[in-house]
Amino acid sequence: MSSFEEFSARDARLIMLKGLAREVDGALNETLLTALLRTFGHNRSRDYVRTQIRKLEELGAVTTTEAGTVLIAAITRAGIDHVERRSVIEGIDRPSPGA
């Protein structure tokens, strides 16, 4: 993976985590996460989003469930701590102060 691709993936993961953290139940499906990423300039495929959700799961930032063919991500305590700048998860951009 090129350095730009890695930079882009790390940014996408942070955007997804922040979106999950804003939800009352801390969960969104892959379709909504795809739309969220588009809002921030990441025009990516469903497969890309699923790959990033799986990476977030591997890093301990989310848990996943499947509803039929749709993947649902739910933020974990570790993911919340990262978004709120209480800890750092390598592989995910760090949030800006006050963001």
C-alpha positions as CSV (number, residue, x, y, z in Angstrom):
1,M,0.0,0.0,0.0
2,S,1.4,3.4,-0.9
3,S,1.8,6.0,1.7
4,F,-1.1,8.1,0.3
5,E,-3.4,5.0,0.3
6,E,-2.4,4.3,3.9
7,F,-3.0,8.0,4.8
8,S,-6.4,7.9,3.2
9,A,-7.3,4.6,4.9
10,R,-6.3,6.0,8.3
11,D,-8.4,9.1,7.7
12,A,-11.4,7.0,6.6
13,R,-11.2,4.9,9.7
14,L,-11.2,8.0,11.9
15,I,-14.2,9.5,10.1
16,M,-16.1,6.2,10.5
17,L,-15.2,6.0,14.2
18,K,-16.3,9.6,14.8
19,G,-19.6,8.9,13.0
20,L,-20.2,5.8,15.2
21,A,-19.4,7.8,18.3
22,R,-22.1,10.3,17.4
23,E,-24.8,7.7,17.2
24,V,-27.0,7.1,20.3
25,D,-26.4,3.3,20.0
26,G,-22.9,3.7,18.6
27,A,-23.7,1.6,15.5
28,L,-24.1,2.2,11.7
29,N,-24.4,-0.1,8.8
30,E,-22.0,-0.1,5.8
31,T,-24.4,1.8,3.6
32,L,-24.6,4.7,6.0
33,L,-20.8,4.6,6.6
34,T,-20.3,4.7,2.8
35,A,-22.5,7.9,2.6
36,L,-20.6,9.4,5.6
37,L,-17.2,8.8,3.9
38,R,-18.5,10.4,0.7
39,T,-19.5,13.5,2.7
40,F,-15.8,13.9,3.6
41,G,-14.4,13.3,0.1
42,H,-13.8,9.5,0.3
43,N,-15.8,8.2,-2.7
44,R,-15.2,4.5,-2.2
45,S,-16.8,1.2,-3.0
46,R,-18.8,-1.0,-0.6
47,D,-16.0,-3.5,-0.6
48,Y,-13.5,-0.8,0.5
49,V,-15.8,0.3,3.4
50,R,-16.3,-3.4,4.4
51,T,-12.5,-3.8,4.4
52,Q,-12.1,-0.7,6.6
53,I,-14.8,-1.9,9.0
54,R,-12.9,-5.3,9.3
55,K,-9.7,-3.4,9.9
56,L,-11.3,-1.4,12.7
57,E,-12.6,-4.7,14.2
58,E,-9.1,-6.1,14.0
59,L,-7.8,-3.1,15.8
60,G,-10.4,-3.5,18.6
61,A,-12.2,-0.2,17.7
62,V,-15.5,-1.8,16.6
63,T,-17.4,-5.0,16.8
64,T,-19.4,-6.2,13.8
65,T,-22.6,-8.1,13.1
66,E,-24.2,-9.1,9.9
67,A,-27.8,-8.6,9.0
68,G,-28.3,-10.6,5.9
69,T,-25.7,-9.2,3.5
70,V,-25.2,-5.9,5.3
71,L,-22.3,-5.4,7.8
72,I,-23.0,-3.4,10.9
73,A,-20.3,-1.8,13.0
74,A,-20.6,-0.8,16.6
75,I,-18.0,1.3,18.4
76,T,-16.2,-0.3,21.4
77,R,-14.8,1.4,24.5
78,A,-11.4,1.4,22.9
79,G,-12.8,3.2,19.8
80,I,-14.6,5.8,22.0
81,D,-11.3,6.3,24.0
82,H,-9.5,6.9,20.7
83,V,-12.1,9.4,19.4
84,E,-12.1,11.2,22.8
85,R,-8.2,11.3,22.8
86,R,-7.8,9.2,25.9
87,S,-5.8,6.6,24.1
88,V,-4.3,5.9,20.7
89,I,-5.0,3.1,18.3
90,E,-2.3,2.7,15.7
91,G,-3.7,2.5,12.2
92,I,-6.3,5.2,12.8
93,D,-5.6,8.9,12.4
94,R,-5.6,10.8,15.7
95,P,-8.5,13.2,16.1
96,S,-7.6,16.9,16.2
97,P,-7.8,18.6,19.6
98,G,-11.4,19.7,20.3
99,A,-12.8,17.8,17.4
